[in-house]
């Protein structure tokens, strides 16, 4: 880009910055020297390809969505938490909010993630152990007791049974007296990544997509601030993918959901702002920063040029980040504090909108209160002491960062072509699928392509680790340690017994006719193709359980079996 174009962009940025609200803060170094809100080429410089880098708050948003960066608003501290029963987790949430957390993120136990009730024989031994047990709207009420849902943003990390769990959240808000149109938060709902990586699915892909489309319509019409889909790369990376695979598979999933909305006749400028993303922040510092910058750029370009989005909000990629669980080690667990801090800083320098930092003991058990506090304080030290809030995209223009950003973008585009090619196999030769990315994803799920690609990447890394080409401190180098055993949090089996007892008491006091009526209306809606959210809400208000709702849908749609791979 020539000097005149760069200066025109600088003037546009300045106008946006001047018009935006800024935090009341001291924007200077520790030594007291003032810093500029953004840095770019010197006046009169010509920079080839600068239109791909640009200025914060301007298409293609490589340098961030907002002209002010974190000067306007810091990232949201959103700590992921949940264990035992709803009452225990409610106390942990209150602790997080009191300690300065800016939002809540719900971790569910395995039976809940799989759409099973706590009294299901298949839930035995798992209730409350890796997250909170939620069986009905009554549990959701307890989970958020004395936490006004109209005033706090809430993220729920669940995909297979996400829609009925969301209905329970809506009913809990109603019972608080909250106008649900005011609710703000994020529901994961990303079923594609379950088939690709995490494996917590319930039904075959097509009916899952029908349910997700119903949710998108419902939120677009009645809960405008709520984001009904958080497209998740985190679990893809945790399964062993490379950074480029995480980025490409995640954005492809996002494109698939855009195609789903378009296939429903929804306006892309209306529903696309309801999509958000969830990425892993791994320990390769600069690669992760580049990944986040490339993600914004790719998404903006595809949304504008492929899917016809005309508004900036519909072109924005807003994302939450969690530090890498797979980078944590059971050996020398206090090293995990350092790893988490580095990963968190990468997420911040990459422009994350919200952030969860893992606790040092999570490779061993659910976080203790002390470990959870250290994880929270890690973000607060970054936010309050390091100066990272002062400048928008401080690494923009770095030769290394820009080269990495370009490389990851190019690698992702190659993967998109591979996905589209798989989609072409589903139609006669010479034709193009109506929704090419969706067709490619479904075919890649069906033939095991995604799983195979991730397995190969994981194998290459493990081989490098075992040969010593890749180092992990405390595992294959610097193994001597004076660290003693940690005191870890253990969930008592009494939690399960009490949860099952309370669930039984609730079931005995329900109006079974109202539940049956709601479930029958839900299945009727599924068969006739109408929106299922209304009848599902009716069943939830009558205290239908998660297992009852999901079992009714399993009976109607069947269950999914993954293709065998060798």
N, C-alpha and C positions, 0 to 999 in steps of 0.2 A: 504494500500500500504506500502511496506517495505521501509526502509531508502534509499536503493540503487535506487529504482524507483523514489522516491521523488527527490533525488539529480540529477538523469538523467533529470527529467522534469525541474528542476531549471536551469540546463545548457542549455537546449533547449530554455527556456524562455530568458535567458541572451543573447544568440546568436541573437534571434529575436530582442530583445530590442536594442542591440548594433548596429544592422543593420538598425534600423528604424530612421526616422527623428523625432527630438524632437523640441518642441517650445523653443524659447529663453526666458526663464523665471527663476524666483528665486524660486526654489523648496525647500522652508524651512518653518518652522513654523513662527508665528508672532513674536516669541521670537528670531528668527534667527537660530534655530537649523535645520540642514539639515535633510530631510526625504528620505527614500529609495523609489524607484519607485514602489516596490511591497513588500508585506510581506507574509511569509508562515511558514511552520513548521521549528522548529530549526533543525540544522544539526544533523543527527543521529536519529531523531524522526521517529517513525512508526505511520501512521495515517490510520485507517481502512476506506475504501471507499474514499480515497483521489482522486482516478481517476475520481470521480463524481464532485469534486471541481476543482482540477487542477490548472493551471496557466493561466493568461490572454493571449489571442491570441492563445490558443490551444484547440482542441476538448476536451470536448463538449461545450466549450465557456461559461461555467457557470460564469466565472469571467470577461467576456468581449471578444470582437472580436479582440482587438489589444493588443499586448504585452506592449505598452506604456501607455494604458489607455488614460486619457485626457492629459497626458504629450505630446503626439504626436499631438493631435488636440482636442480642446474643443468642446463641443456639439454646434450645430447650434442653435442660437436664432431665432426661426421662429414664429413670432406673427401672429395669425389668425385675418384677418381684412377684412371688406367689408361692405359698407352701401350706400344707396342712389343710385346715378348713377356712371358710370365708372369714370367720371371726379373727383367727390368727393373722391372716393376710391383711385384714383391715387395720390391725394394729401396726404392722410393718409399713403400710401406706402412710399412715399418720406420722410415723417416724420420719419417712422420706420427705414428706411435705414440710414438716417442722424443721428439718435439717437443711432445707433450701431447694429440694427438688421442684422442678417446674411442671411436671406432668407425670402421670402414672402409666405403667405398662404392665399388663396382666400376663403372668405365666400360669398356664393351666396344667393340671396333672394329666397323666397318660390316658386314663379312662375318658376324661372330658375331651381330650384331643381326638379320641377315636369315636366319639359319640356314644359312649356307654355310661350308664348310671353307676353310682358307687356300689349298689347292691347286685350288680351283674356278676355272675361267677367269674367272668373273664377279667374283672377289675381287682380280684383278690390280690392283696399285697402291693398294689400300686396307688391306692387312694391317697392323695395329698403328698406324694413323695417327690415329684419333680415339678410341682406347681400346685395351685389351689384347685380343690374339688368343687365343681359347679354342677348341680343336678337340676335346678329349676330357678325360676325367677326369685323365689324366696332366698336362695343362696346369694344371688346377685344383689338383693337388697342389703343383706348383711355385709357383703364385700365392700359396699360403698356407704355404709352407715356413717352419718355425720360428715360425709364428704360431698358437698353440693355438686352434682354432675353438670349443672348449668354453668359452673365457674371453673372447672378443671378439665383439661384435655386428657383423654384416656385412649391408650392404644391397647388392642387385644390381639395377642399373637396366637391365632388359631385359624385354620383354613378349612378342613373337612366339614366340621359342624359349625362353621363361622356364622351362618345365617340364623339358625335357631338361638345361638348364644347371643347374637346381636339383638334378637327380639327380646331376650331376657333382660338385656341391658336397657332397652327402651322401656320395658315395663317397670324396671327398678326406677328409672328416671320419672316415669309417670307417677309412681307411688311416692316419690319425693315432692311431687307437685311441680316438676320442671316441664316447661314447654319443650317438647322434643325437637322442635324446629331450631332451637338454640344450641343443640348439642354440637360439640366439636371434638374430634378425635379421629382415630384410624382403626379400621378392622383389616386384618391381614387378607383373608379370603382367597389367597393366591393358590388355586388348586393345581395349576400347571407345575409349579415347583415341587409339589408333593409327588407327582408322578415322576418328575425328573430326578429328585434328590432326597427329600425327607421321608417319603413313603407313608404319610399319614392321610391316606385317602379313604373315602367311604364308598362312593358309587363310581360307575364308569364316567369318563370325561364329559360326554355330551350332556347328561342330565345335570352334572355339576355346573356346567356353563349356563344352563337354563336358570338355575337358582341364582347364580351370580348376576346374570342379566336382570333378573327380577329385582335384586338388591340395588343395582345401579340405577334402575328406573325409580325405585322408591326413594332413594336418597336424593337423586337429582331433583325430584319434584317436591320433597317435603323437608329434607334436612340438608340444606345447601352447603353448610360449612363442614359437614362430616365427610370423611374420605372412606368410602366403602371398600376400597381395594388398596392394599399395600403390597406392591409387587416385590417379591423377596429374592434377592440374590444371596442373602446371608447363608441360607441352608445349602445352596449350591456350592458356595465356597467351602463351607464346613465339610461337605462331602468329598472334597479333594480337587475341585476345579482350579484352573489357573485364574489369574486376575482377569484376563481377556475373556475366558469362558464365562466367568461369573457375570461380567458386564454384558456380554452378548446374549446369553441365555435369559438374563433378567429383562433386558430391554426388549428382546423378542417376545417374551411373555407379556410385557406391557403392550406391545403392538397388537398382540392377539386380543387383549381385552379392549383395546381401542376398536379393533374390527368387530368385536362382539357388540359394543355399544352402537357402532354404525349399522350393524345388521338389524338392530332393534329400532332403527330410525331415529336414534337420539342425535342431538346436535353436538358435534365434537367440541365446540367452544363452551358448551354447557357442562358436559359430563367429564371431559378430560381433566379439568382442575380437581376433580374428586379422586384422581389416581395419585398415589404417592409411592415411594420406593424405600426399600430397606436393604442396606448393603453391609458387608463385612469390612472391617478395617483390620487388615493383617499387618504383619510385622515388617514387611519390606516398605520402608517409610515413603520413599519417593514414588515407587510404583503405585502405591495406594492413592496418593495425592493426584497423580496423573489419571488414574482410573475414574475418580470422582469428576474431574474436570472434563474428561472425554464423555462421560455419561450425559452430562448436561448438554454438551454440544450435539451429540448424536440425536438425543431425544428431540431437541428443539428443531433440528433440521428435518427429521422424519415427520414430526407432527405438522410442520408447515408445508413441506414439499410433497409428502406422500398422502397424508390424511387431511390436509386442507384446513388445519387450525389457523385462525386469523388473529386471535387475541394472545397477548403475551402469557397470561395465566394458563392458557391451554397448551402453550409451548414449554412451560416451566417443568423441570424435573425437580421436585422437592423430595428430599430423602432423609430418612433416619439411619443412623449408623450404630452398630454394636461392635465392640472390640472382639477379636477373634477368640472364640472358645477353644478352637483346636490348637492355638499357640500356647495355651496354658499347660504347665507340666506338674505332675504329682511330685517329681523330684525337685527339691529346693523351691518350694512353692512361693517363697517371698520374692523370687525373681519375677513372678507373674505381675507384681505391682509395676515393675519397670516396663515389662512388655506392654501392659495395658496403657501406661502413660504415653509410650511412644505411639501406639496405635490410635489413641484418642487424639493426640496432637496431629497425626496425619489426617484424621477425619475433619478436624477443625480447619486445618490449612487447605483441605479440599472443599470446604464450604458447606459442611453438613448443616441441616436445619435442626436436628435434634440428635442426642447422643446417649447411649448407655455404655457404661464402663463395667467390665466384668470384675468380679471379686477374685481375690487371690486363691481362694479355696474351692472354686467351682469345679475344678477337675476331680475333687474328692467328694463333694456333697453340696447341698444347697448352701448359700452364703450364710455365715454367722452374722450377727448384728455388727460385730467389730469389722469384719471383712467388708460388709455392705457399706459401712461408714467410710472406710478407706477408699472404696471404689467411687463413692460420691465425692469425697474430698479431692480425689484426683482431678475430676472435672473442675471443681471450684478453684483449685490451685492454678490450673490452666487459665481459667476465666479471669481470676482476680490478680494474678501475680506476674504473668508472662508477657503481657502486651499483645497477645494475639488478636485481641478485639479491635486494635487501633487502625489497622490497614486492611482494605479489601484485597483479597488475593495477593498477599505479599510476595509469593513466588512466581507470579505471572511474568513472563518474559525471560525466565531462566532458560538457558539453552537446553539444559538437561531435562527440566520439567516439560518444556514444550515438545522436545523430541520424544519423550516417553508418552505424552498425551497423544501425539500424532500416531505413534506406533500402536498403542492400544486401540485407538479408533480404527486404524486400518485392519488390525487383527479381528476386531468385532465385525466390521463390514464383510470380511471374508466368511465369517461364520453365518451371518445373515443370508448370504448367498447359498450356503450349504443347506440352511433350513428351507429356503424357498425352493431349492431344487428337490428336496424331499416332498414338498407339497405338490410339485408338478407331477410326481409319480401317481397322484391320486386322481388325475383327470386324463382324458385321452391325449395322445401325443399331439403337440402343436397348440394345445389350449393352455390357458392360465387359470388357476383357481380363482374364484371370486374373492376369497379372503386368503391370500397366499401365505402369510405368516402363520395364521391359525392352522391351515391345512398342513404346513410343514411341521408345526409343533405336534399336532395330533399324530402324524405319521411317525415322527421321531420318538414319541412316547410308545407307540404301538410296536415299533420294531426294535426298541431298546437302544437306539442310537445315542441319546443323551447320556444314559447310564453308562454305556460303554466308553464314551469319550471322557467322562469324569473319572471312571475307574482307571483308565490309562494314565491320566494326569497324576492321579493319586499314587499309582504304582511307580511312576518315574521319580516323584519326590521321595517316596519311601526308600527306593533303591539308592538315591543320592545321599539320604540320611544315613543309611546303613554302611555305605562306602566311606562316609566321612566328608563327602564333597559339600554337604550342607551341615552347618553346625547348630546345635541347640544346647545352650549352656546348662550344665547340670545333667544332661542326658547323654551326649556323646563327646563332650569336652568339659573341662573344669568341673569334674564330678565330685571332688572332695567337698564336704560340707559340715558345718557345726549346727545346722538347723535341726531342732527337735520336732516331735510330732505336733501337729496342729490340733486344737480343740475344734471339732467340726459339729455342725448342726445335724441332729438326727430327729426325724419325724417319728413320733411314737405310733405304734400300731393301734393305740387307743383312739387316735384320730379317725382311723377307718371305721372302727366299731361304732363310734359316736355319730359319724356321718351317716352310716347305714341306719342307725336307730332313728335319727332325726328324719331321714328320708321316709322311712316306714310310717312314722307318725304323720307326716304331711300327706302321704298317699291316702291314709285312712280317713282324712278329713276333707277330701276333695269332692267336687261334684263330677262324678265320672261321666254323666251324660253330656255335660258341657265340654269335657275333654274329647270325648268321642265325636261330638259335633264338629269341633275345631279341626281334628285330625282328618275327618271325612271331607270337610270343605277344602283342606289343604291338598289332599290327594286328587279331589275333583279338579282343582285348579291346575295341578300338574298334568292331568290327562287332557284337559281342554286347552292348555297353553296359556292360560291367564296368569296374572301375577299372584304368587303364592305368599307374599309377605303378610297381607291382611289376615287371611285365615290362620297362618302360623302364629301371628300375634294373638289371635283369639284363643288358640290352644294354650299358649304360654300364660296368658292372663288367668286361665283356669287352672294353672299349675301343672300342665303337662310337663313331663320331665324331658331332658335332653335325649335320653335313651328311647323314650316312647316316640318322640318325633322322628329321630333318625331311623329307628326300626321300621316305622311306617313307610319311610322313603326307601329303605333297603328292600322292603317287600315289594314296592312298586317298581323300582329301578334296577334292582339286583346289586351285586357287589362287584368290585373290580379285582381282577387277578393280573398281576404283572407278568409280562412275557418272560420266559426262562432265558437266561444268558449264561454263556460259559466262556 
